[in-house]
Every structure is written in C-alpha cells, then in structure tokens.
Amino acid sequence: MPRLAASSGLEIRDIRRPFSNFQFLEESSVEGYPIRRLLSQARSRSCETLVIEPLDATGAVLDENVEISRYFPDHQMSELRRVSFWKSSFSTAAALEAQDSEGCLGYAILKRDVVPSLGRDRWHVFESLIDARNREHNYHPCAKGFGFRVAERNLHIRGVVFCQQNSLNKACAQVGLRSMCSTYLEDLGLSYSRINQIAFEGISSPTPWKGLTLPQIEKVFDALDIPHFSLDYASNPDDVRQLLPYQKLLYSGLESGAGAMLVFSMSGSGAGSVMHIIPFFGHTFNEDSWPPVAEGAYFKIGEAIRYIPSEQWMSSFVVHDDNFGSNLCIPKSYVQAGNAQYAVVLLPRGYQYGGIYAEVAAADYFYTLLPKLEAGSNPWRRRLLKHVDDQTLVLRTVPISKSEYPQHVRAMDDWDFKKEDEGTILALTSMMHERMWMVELSIPDLFPANKRKIGEILLSAEKPFTTSNDFSLFVLARFPESYLFFDRLDTGSGLPLFSEAPSGFGSHTELFRKK
C-alpha cells in the first residue's frame, strides 16, 4: 500500500508549481477534507517546502492507542507522520537545520488507524497548528504559543490547535474540547483518555465514539478548572435566542481571548436528531460594514438603541470543524438561530462574569456619567455626545489586567501625539484591580477605520455580576481631558457623585490589543 513518506526517514518535497497537492495525496492514498485543507492552507500562505517525518507513538498519541485497544483489541496504528510547512525552498536535512520558527508556517501530525473488525483503515489529523498571523482582516485573539519539534529542531508557533475525530475513542465533542482546552491551558499534553475519564466517570460501559452529552462537556471544563458560562437554548423559551443570540455570546468569548463552542442541530430531510459541536476562536473584521449604521437608520426607526456593539463589524467567525478542516470562516448569521442548541463561553482565569454582562453594566454607567461629559468645550466630548444622541455610540469589551492597563495608557498617544503624564499613570496603577473588563467607547468611522477610541470604562471582574446600578463594579472612566472616579451615592437624591482628575489625552487614542 502506498505510504505518505518513505519509512527510512525524512522526506523533503519542493511543492512549488507545478507540484500538485491533489496528485500527491492520491498517490499517497490519503483521503479526507481536513488533510486536503491543510495543504490548501499551506498553498495560500505561499508554502514552498513540505517536510515529512515518520514518528513513533509517544505522549498523547501512545495514550490514544492504549485507550482504543481497550475498546477495539485488534486496533493497530499503521503509520504516524509529522508534516511541516515552510516558507522558503530547500532540499537537504542540513538546510532544514538552518530554518527557524519564523520560516515555519505550521505542522500536522497525521495518524493512520486500522481496525480489521470494523473494516477500518483511515488517516486522520491527530493535531495540527497553522500560524495565525499574516491573514489580513482575520483576528485570532485566542491563539496561543506552542513549542513543537521538526527533526532535531525545537520550534515555536502561535495558533489554535486543530484535532479530528476518529470515531474510535473520540467524536466531535472530544476533539473540540481538546482544541479549546489545550489552547486555553497552552498545553498539548491533554489526552483523550483524560477527557473520557472525566466525562464517563461512574459509567460502567463508556461509548466515547458516540460523543458526549452537554453535562459531560461541562464536567470536563469543571474538572480542568476552566471557568466558563453556558446557555442551553433548547431548554429555554424561544425569546432567549433573541435576547441573547449565540453570536453575541460567542463573540464575547473571542474578544476575551478565551474562546467558545457551539452545538447546533442539523437541517434537511435526512438530518434526524444529529447535532455537531465546533470550537470558535477568531473573527474577521470588515471596516466597510454597512449594518452597524444602517440598522438604526433603516430597520429600527423609532426604537431605543443604546449603543452599537463592536461585533457588528464582524463578518465571520473563525472556527475549526473536524469534518472539514482548520481555520474556516462561518458568516456570523449562517447558523440559523433555531439550529443553535447550546453555547459555552470560556472566561479568562479568575473572571467572575463574562464580557457580554460587562458591556451591559458599562452602558448603564456611561449614561449616568453623561452630565460630566457635557462640561467643557472639548470637541471630542462634543462629538461623542452627538453620537449618543444619534444612538451610534460604539462599545468594545476586552479583558485587561492590573499591569496591562498602565502599560496600555503609557503606550498610547492621542491624535495630536500627546502622551499621558507619568505621574498620572503611577497614580492609576494604585487604583487598579487584578482582573478587569475594559469597555472602550468609540464612534462609527473612527472605530472601524482608525481602530481608535474616545475613552473607556473599567469594571472589576473579580466580583459577581450585579444588575443594580450601585457602581460596585466601577473602577474608573476615562474621557478626553479627564478621569472620573466614583465617590459615593448622594444620601438625598441617590445619584452617584464622582471625583475628577485631569488627563493628558485631548482626543482619540488607540484601541487595546493583546501582545
């Protein structure tokens, strides 16, 4: 039977034109969308060289073989290969030794399982990582750095791990969990036997090849100490899909840098009750998007619109689908609301509530702060107030730490190149909470075109979320020329009272981006 690579050792392929990915896979007897997708991704990133290595089963792969053999004693791992993708052209092992992480586009571990009793002889992607950078308008806030080896080289890449089911010890739920949990934990050592051990605890005859139930998925996150919140749409009234659409929930998980997962039901005459789950970890951004400004002007005339969430400029989610491959884009409304059955959103470590709730609280606080904005003659305060009146205030919510916020303020400059006073930054540092949500305030055109903001509101994320407008979550607000700090509620009127400190920023500044 043809092999993917010669068993004697390393194989280096020049895959520049006229090399054919299709012919290569056909001659290797390798089938499957995810594997073809990997080569397609490499091609689109101008890959010139393919390196193929035979591997011995170790670590998580060896663990999987042991687990499969418990369910299917005649199982054999027929072949195991690591395929790596390289930007430059080279043809020798010595030249490979000279390559570094910057020259590598990613890698994949391909595994071939044979189970005669099932008539099974199939390749699958055990795991892969493709560099998340250099894709214009694509953002991967959940991507993490991972170390890996090619030949004798220790390399490093930033991305989100992709895994494919084999219907032996893992289905879509397990591979989705390994993808999100491994990325969250920045550890590729998480094994499927560990996931199944947690999920099927107390069950005498586990059937991992059939997938996992929603409670089992929750058990895995809990056992791995990964904070999260979830919404079971199928068990709630239909209006919940409108009040908290899955798109808003998933987007909050992406912007938090933690990730999300969605379970959806299938449609069509032959669909039956089958469901599928996929991990979400990135999004595309369209600065020319029409809906953010058109919705209030054309389709919600006369309705109260408090603000435009930044997710309105998102065109697609970036996801993995183990049936079709890694780093795929799904238009944000493609999955119909009625098909969305369950959404789970991961939270940054130590955060007590999600960004979607922080955005609601910040909007409440902001409208209470409006009288403070009306003071003075700053043009950017005036412009912000005009957009509030026009119902086109833009809010973007991201997590930020006690150390990151002062660094962010120190790195910013306004449109006139003014920086913040160092004494002010040091004073701010003493007021920070360890974990916070930052809700950035902007307006259309400024936000999508320049990626800039007019100010922000900081909320403590270390306390449980409350809907009461008592300012218990409020840390500070920054606007052009000033910072605002909550003092107390007035004993007579019950209205909040604030103290104010000057800011060196007189206009708009950069949005926050994780390094």
C-alpha positions, -999 to 999 in steps of 0.1 A, spaced: 0 0 0 14 34 -8 29 54 21 28 90 29 66 91 33 94 67 30 98 46 61 136 51 60 133 86 74 130 123 65 114 133 32 117 169 18 93 179 -10 95 210 -32 58 219 -35 62 249 -58 43 249 -90 39 225 -109 37 203 -78 1 191 -73 -13 186 -39 -42 166 -54 -18 142 -71 4 139 -41 -25 128 -18 -40 105 -44 -6 87 -48 -3 85 -10 -38 70 -6 -46 98 19 -82 109 19 -102 134 39 -112 171 38 -91 181 68 -59 168 53 -66 184 19 -75 216 38 -41 217 54 -23 216 21 -46 242 8 -38 265 37 -1 260 32 -5 268 -5 -25 300 3 4 311 26 30 307 -1 44 275 13 74 262 -8 86 231 10 70 202 27 89 181 53 76 146 62 89 126 91 79 91 104 72 92 141 70 67 170 39 68 192 47 88 223 28 110 247 -9 117 238 -6 95 207 6 65 226 -21 72 252 -47 72 225 -35 38 211 -38 22 246 -73 36 250 -85 25 216 -72 -10 222 -94 -13 253 -125 -8 231 -112 -25 199 -85 -51 207 -75 -56 171 -66 -19 166 -32 -11 151 -16 23 144 -4 16 109 15 49 103 23 81 121 37 111 103 46 147 111 42 171 82 56 206 85 52 236 61 79 260 52 80 294 35 114 290 17 127 264 -7 153 239 5 161 203 -3 185 189 23 185 180 60 213 204 66 193 232 51 164 222 74 187 226 104 192 262 94 155 270 94 139 288 124 104 293 138 98 324 116 102 303 85 77 276 96 40 280 87 28 251 109 27 214 113 4 185 114 6 150 130 -12 125 107 -22 92 121 -34 60 103 -56 36 124 -65 1 112 -93 -19 129 -100 -51 109 -131 -60 129 -147 -27 117 -132 -28 82 -115 5 92 -83 17 76 -82 55 78 -59 85 82 -69 115 104 -53 147 117 -43 139 153 -34 175 157 -22 205 137 -12 241 142 -11 267 114 4 301 120 -24 325 129 -5 356 116 -4 372 82 -41 370 73 -54 404 66 -87 412 84 -85 379 103 -81 382 141 -72 353 163 -74 367 199 -75 332 214 -43 320 197 -15 308 220 22 299 216 32 263 214 65 245 211 70 216 187 98 196 171 108 191 135 136 166 131 160 178 158 148 213 158 128 229 187 104 254 172 76 277 183 43 287 167 13 308 176 -21 294 167 -51 273 178 -47 235 178 -69 216 154 -80 180 161 -100 155 140 -123 127 153 -117 91 145 -150 75 157 -130 51 178 -123 70 211 -132 105 201 -161 123 183 -166 160 176 -172 168 213 -138 154 224 -118 169 196 -135 203 201 -127 201 238 -91 192 232 -88 220 208 -102 247 232 -88 233 264 -53 227 251 -53 262 237 -66 277 269 -41 258 290 -13 263 265 -5 226 269 -8 199 242 -4 171 267 -41 168 274 -51 133 263 -84 119 251 -83 93 278 -83 121 304 -112 138 287 -132 105 285 -122 95 321 -138 128 333 -168 126 310 -177 90 317 -169 88 353 -193 64 371 -205 49 337 -197 12 335 -198 9 297 -185 41 282 -190 48 244 -167 77 236 -170 71 199 -206 83 202 -196 117 215 -206 135 248 -237 150 263 -239 186 273 -235 177 311 -204 157 302 -189 187 283 -195 209 314 -178 182 336 -147 184 315 -144 222 318 -151 220 356 -125 192 362 -98 211 342 -106 242 363 -115 263 331 -140 290 341 -170 293 317 -206 300 314 -231 284 291 -266 288 277 -288 258 268 -311 273 241 -330 241 237 -341 242 274 -351 279 274 -380 298 259 -376 309 223 -373 346 231 -339 338 248 -325 333 213 -334 369 206 -324 384 239 -290 366 240 -283 355 205 -255 330 202 -234 354 180 -231 379 209 -222 351 234 -195 336 212 -181 370 202 -176 378 239 -156 346 243 -134 355 214 -127 391 224 -118 378 259 -91 357 244 -105 325 259 -127 310 232 -162 295 228 -180 264 215 -214 260 198 -236 229 195 -260 231 166 -286 208 152 -286 198 115 -313 205 89 -327 187 59 -349 158 52 -323 132 64 -309 151 93 -328 134 121 -317 145 156 -280 146 148 -260 175 163 -225 188 159 -201 209 180 -173 232 168 -148 255 186 -148 293 179 -116 313 184 -114 342 160 -132 365 137 -129 386 105 -133 424 106 -149 444 78 -142 481 83 -166 489 54 -195 470 70 -229 486 64 -252 471 90 -238 489 121 -251 523 109 -279 511 87 -298 491 114 -309 521 134 -314 543 104 -335 519 83 -347 489 102 -352 501 138 -366 535 132 -380 550 164 -366 522 186 -343 530 216 -308 518 206 -283 524 235 -252 515 216 -236 496 187 -216 466 199 -182 462 181 -193 427 169 -214 445 143 -182 449 123 -175 412 124 -182 394 92 -174 359 101 -163 336 129 -131 317 125 -136 281 136 -123 246 133 -146 219 120 -131 184 124 -151 172 94 -137 199 70 -106 213 85 -89 241 104 -92 279 103 -125 281 84 -148 312 83 -185 310 91 -206 341 82 -219 352 116 -255 346 109 -251 315 88 -262 291 115 -299 298 119 -310 308 154 -333 278 156 -304 255 150 -282 269 178 -288 245 207 -261 252 232 -233 278 236 -204 277 260 -181 307 265 -148 304 283 -137 331 307 -102 343 314 -88 328 346 -102 345 377 -130 364 359 -164 361 377 -186 370 348 -185 374 310 -178 403 288 -213 404 275 -225 413 310 -197 438 315 -209 456 283 -244 460 297 -231 473 331 -208 498 313 -236 511 292 -256 518 324 -227 535 340 -219 555 309 -254 570 306 -251 580 343 -219 598 335 -233 619 306 -237 651 327 -200 650 333 -193 649 296 -213 680 289 -189 702 309 -161 720 290 -156 726 253 -135 697 242 -145 688 206 -142 651 211 -165 651 241 -190 671 219 -187 646 191 -192 617 214 -223 633 228 -237 638 193 -233 602 185 -250 593 218 -280 614 207 -278 597 173 -278 563 190 -245 554 174 -222 550 204 -198 521 198 -187 497 227 -160 471 226 -153 449 256 -119 433 264 -102 419 295 -73 437 309 -51 432 340 -38 455 367 -4 456 350 -17 459 314 -38 490 318 -10 513 329 11 498 301 -17 505 277 -21 541 288 17 546 287 19 533 251 -10 554 238 -9 588 222 -38 610 211 -42 623 175 -21 653 184 7 630 196 1 639 233 11 613 259 -2 608 294 18 622 323 39 596 340 27 607 375 -9 602 364 0 567 352 16 558 385 -14 571 404 -37 550 382 -16 519 390 -25 521 427 -63 520 418 -63 490 395 -79 457 403 -60 425 393 -87 415 367 -109 440 349 -131 444 319 -123 474 298 -153 487 277 -139 510 250 -160 539 238 -159 550 202 -180 562 172 -186 549 137 -158 557 112 -133 563 140 -136 528 153 -135 507 121 -113 529 100 -87 540 125 -91 513 152 -93 541 178 -114 551 207 -125 583 226 -123 567 261 -130 537 282 -148 524 313 -130 499 336 -150 474 357 -138 450 383 -142 414 371 -133 399 405 -168 404 419 -200 386 410 -220 405 384 -249 426 397 -276 444 378 -280 471 405 -267 505 395 -247 509 427 -213 513 410 -199 484 429 -181 472 398 -169 506 386 -132 513 387 -128 544 366 -139 561 334 -115 580 310 -127 607 286 -107 634 267 -91 656 293 -102 637 324 -106 606 345 -137 600 366 -138 580 399 -169 570 419 -171 586 453 -204 577 468 -242 578 463 -258 611 474 -278 605 505 -306 628 494 -310 621 457 -294 587 455 -274 599 425 -237 590 421 -210 615 429 -177 615 412 -142 629 417 -122 640 386 -86 641 377 -70 656 345 -58 635 316 -31 645 291 -52 630 262 -73 655 245 -86 634 216 -89 598 205 -63 570 212 -55 535 200 -77 505 208 -62 479 232 -46 449 216 -31 420 234 6 415 227 
